[in-house]
Structures are given as structure tokens and as C-alpha cells.
């Protein structure tokens, strides 16, 4: 089984897809080999300065605690716990989070053991081992192991409140489908989707996979940001939150952390969109749903 890297530097770094390809072996993807961490760190680009957010061990400690908590559970259960804490630990801007090489380094240089534990498929009936998709190390933000969690926390949080993130990440179909859609960048839309889950309007993966395309298609004719306007975003709370990273305690393990003190999403905007989405869901083609169930 892939193990925790033995040689960890003090700070996070960057590694490109081309550089990473050398270390993503069949043995790693099958959980039989470790990443040669010394060689990888010679290849990686060190991040300049002494930004407290880039201290590697705070992130690695969080990963260790996640593995300890969820080792005997289904790996998917870890997403809802880790996403808000990863977001609060790193305290990135969206521009910084768009740096793909940072997430690649986090997966290969910091926690390849977590990637394999979380995403390796079951062994096949013929005895061949399960594998991790390469996308979990170097894929787009909706696939890569840590990028998908950070972006889910960023898009589904309600200002400082991470509770909607827990709901969204608690359902793999919502996490996997919504992150592909540009519409969730509109905060009332993201929270309206979560609201339907909380109220039990949509529960199963099939229902979510019918709802999200319907909501996305309707956005072509209905401008959600016009009919359900969000407040104007103020960058100062985020800047203050980032500046506090140097003195911040480790992300709490037994309670939800708090994000930047940004203004919350207007409740009336969320309610209005949730009602509209509920109407869309009535006619959405849910696989296996009968007409009587729709009524």
C-alpha cells in the first residue's frame, strides 16, 4: 500500500503535469509503490517567501487526521469532513487556487497515500488490482483529489458558514456534477441546490443527476444573477482572513471552522431560486422514476 512520504520539506511547492508524469507509475496507481519523494522534491519548484499558508506540515497533519478518522469507513465519507477544513487551512484566493501545479504537488508530494486510499477502485473479479485514475493526481479541478474539495468549499460556503459545504460534499453526485457547471459560481444558485437536498426534494444520485442538467439548461434563458441577485462581493474580509493565517490555530477537528467574514447570501434570492428549481425538477427526466412518482 502506498505510504506516507518519508521526506517532507517545510513548504508546499509546484510541480507541472510534465514533471509529474515521471512519478505517476502503474505501481503508484495500483497502490503498490511509493512516490520517490526526494527525487520529486528536487524537481518541484519551491514557492518563494515565507507565507504561513504554504507551510506543508499543517496540511499533512490534517490529512493524517482525516485518514485516522475515516480509515474504517467508506472513503467517500471523508469528503464532507475534509473539504471545509482544507479550505480553511490553505486560505487561498481563487487566483491562487487556479494554479494547477499546486494541487498536483499536494497530491504527489504531500499525500499520495491519501489519494490512493480515497480513490482506488475495488479489485476486479479476475484478481487484478484496483487502480486510481490519473485524473485524481493531475486532473481538472472537478476531478483532482484536493482541488475538487477546495473548490466545493469555496463555491458552496455561505460567507463564513461551511454547513452547506458539508451537505453538498455528502453526496458524491452533487459534488461530481455541480463542480462542472459555471452556474454554481453564482452563490444563490449553489445554495438553492443545497436547499433542495436539505429539504429532501432531491435525495438520490439519479435525482441530482437529473436536476443539475435541468438547472444548467434553464440558465441559457433565465439569468439567475438577475432574477436572484447576490450582494456585491467585498474583498476586504478575504484579505483579512488570509492575513490571519500566520497566527491561526489548526483547523478545528470536532467543530466546523469558519471562513472569511463575507456577507452571507440573501435569503430571498435562495428561496426564489429553490422554488424555481423545484418546478424544474418535476419535469426533469429522472431515470427509473414513474409518472405517478413525479406527480
N, C-alpha and C positions, 0 to 999 in steps of 0.2 A: 504494500500500500504506500502511495506517495506520502512522504513525511514532511514535517515542518522544516523549512530551510535552517541549516545549522549556522550559516554565516550571514548575519543580517547587519547591514550598515545602520548608521544613526538616522539617515534621512531617506525619504522617498526619492525616486528618480524617474526618468523617462526611458522607454525603450520602443523603438519603431517596430512595425509589423515585419519588416525585412529582417531586422536583427532578431526578433522573437522567433522567426521561423526555424532558426538553428536549434532552438531549445524545445520546440514542441514536437517531441518524438512520439512514435506509436506507443512506446512503453509508458510515457507520461500519460497519454490519453487513455490508456488502459489501466492506469494506476499501479504499474509495475516499476516505474523508475522515478527518481527524484530529478529536479532541475539542478544542474551544476551551478550552485549559487555564486561561487567565487568567480567563475568564468563569466556568468551573466552580469555580475556587478562591475566587471571590468569593461563590459560592452556598454552598459547603461550610461545615460547622460545624467550626471549629478545636477540637482537643482541648486541654483545659486542662492546665496544669502543664508539667513538663519531664521526663516519663517517658522514659527512654532507649529503651524498647521502641518508642516511637512515632516514632523518627527515620526519616524516609522514605527516605533515601538508602541505608541498609543493605538495605532491601527491594529498592529499584530496582537496586542493584548485583547482588543475587542474581538478579533477573530478567534483567539483561543477560548475566550469565554463563551462565544457562540457554539463552538464545537463541543465544549463541555456540557452546555445546557441541552443541546439537541442531539447528542451522539446516539441516543437510544430511541429517537423519534424519526418520523419521516423527514428527510432533509428539506422538503418544501416548507415545513413548519417554521424553519429558521428565517425565512424572508421577512415576515411581518415584524419580527423582533429586531433583526439586524438593520433593516433599511433606515429607520429614523435615527438610530444610533451611529450608523456610518455617516449619515448626512451631518449630524451634529458634531461628530468628531473631526471631520475634514474641513467643514466650514468653507466651502469653495464658492466662488462666483460661478455663474453659468458659463462665462467665457473660459474660466479655468477648467471646469468640468467637461468642456468640449474638447479638451486635449486628450485624444485617444491614447497617446503613448503613456500617460499617467496610469490609466486603467490597466493597460497591458502589463506595466511593471507591477502593479498591485497584484495582479493575478499570477504572474510568473515569478516575480522576485520576492514577494511578501507572503503570499498564501496559496501556492499551487495545491497544497494538501486540501484546503477548503474547497477549491474549485472542483477537484476530483470527487471529494465526499459529497458535495451538493449536487453535482450534475452528471455523474457517471450513470449510465443506464444499467439495467439488470443484465446479468449474464444470460446468454441465449440458451435455448434448449439443447443445442448441439455441443454445449460446453465451452463455446468461445466466450471470452470475457466481455463484459460491458465496456463501453467507451464514453468518453466525454467529447462532445462536439468541439472542434477548434474554435467555433464562434464564442465559446464560453471564456476563452483566453483573449482572443483578438477581434471579436465581432463588433457589430454596431451597438449603439447604446441600449437598444431594447433586447439585446442578446447577451452581451458581455456580463459576466457574473456580478461584478461590483458596480459597473456603470448603470445597469438596469435598476439596481436598488437605490442608488443615489438619485437618479432622475425620477424614480417613482416617488421618493420622499419629497423632492423639490416640487413636483407638479401636483401632488395630492395634499400637501400640507395646507392648513388654513392659517396663514401667518405663522405664529409660534406653535400652533397646535398640530401635533403629529397624529392625532387619533384617526383622521381619515386615511392616513397612510397605512395604518395597521389594517384597516378594513380592506383597502384596495389590494395590499400585498398578501392578504389572507386568502385570496382567490387567484390561482395561477392564470386563469383565463382572462381575468381583468388585467392583471399585471402584464401578461404577454400581448394582449390585443391593444389595450389603450395606449401603451407607450409608442406604438407605431403611428398614432394619429396626431396630426398637428392640432386638432381641436382641444386636446387636453392641456394645451398651453394656456387656454382661457380658463381661469380658476373657477368661475361659476359652473362651467361645463364639467370639469373634473369632479367637483363636489356634488353636483347633481347626480352624476353616475354613481358615486359612493352612496348618496342618499337612497337611491333605489335599492341598493344592496342592503343597507341597514334596515329598510322597511320591509324587506322580504319580497319586493316586487320582482326582482331578478335574483335567483339563487344558484342555479346550476350553471355549469360551464356552457351548455348548449344555449341557455337563455342569454348569457352575457355575450356569447359569440354571435347571437342574432341581434342584440341591442346595439352593440358598438358600431357595426356597419350601417345600421339604420340611422343612428345619430350622426355619423360621419357623412352619409349621403344627403341628409336633410340640410347639413351645413352649407351645401352648394347653393341653396336658395334662401335659407334663413341665416342671417348674420347674427350669430349668437352674442357677439360682443356688442351689438346694437340693441337687441331686444332684452339682453340681460347684462347691462354694463357693470364692469368691475370698477373698483376705486382706482385712482391713479397711483401707480407704484412709486414709493419714496425710497431711494437708495440708501438713505442715512441709517436706518435700523440694521440693514445688512452690513454696512461698513462698520458699525459699532460692534456688532456680533462677531465679525471677523477679527476686529482689533482685540477683543476679549479672549481670543484663543490662547494667548500666552499664559494667562492666569486661570483658565478654565479647568475645573476638575474633570476627571474622566467621565465620559457619558454614563449616566446612572443605569444600573443593571436591573433594578427592581421597580423602576418607575419610568415613565416616558420622559425623554429630555425635552427641552424647549428650544424652538428655533428662534430666528430673529423676530424682534417685536414689530413686525409689519402689521399694517391694518388688516383686519380679517375681511373675508369675502362678504359682500352684502347678502343678508339672509333672503331678502325678497327676490334677488336675482337667482339664487339657488332654487328657491321654491318654484318660481315661474318656469325655469328650465326643467326641473324634475317633473312637473306636471305635463309639460310638453313631451318629454322623453317617455313618460308612462303611456301617453297616447300612441307614440310611435311604436312602442313595444307590443301593443295589442295586435298590430298588423304585421309585426316582424315575423319572418319565417323561421320559427324555432324547429329544429329537426326533431321529429317524433312527437310534436305537440298536435293534438287533435283540435278540430274547430270548436268542440264543446269546451275544451280546456281554455281556449282563447276567450270565449265568451264569459 
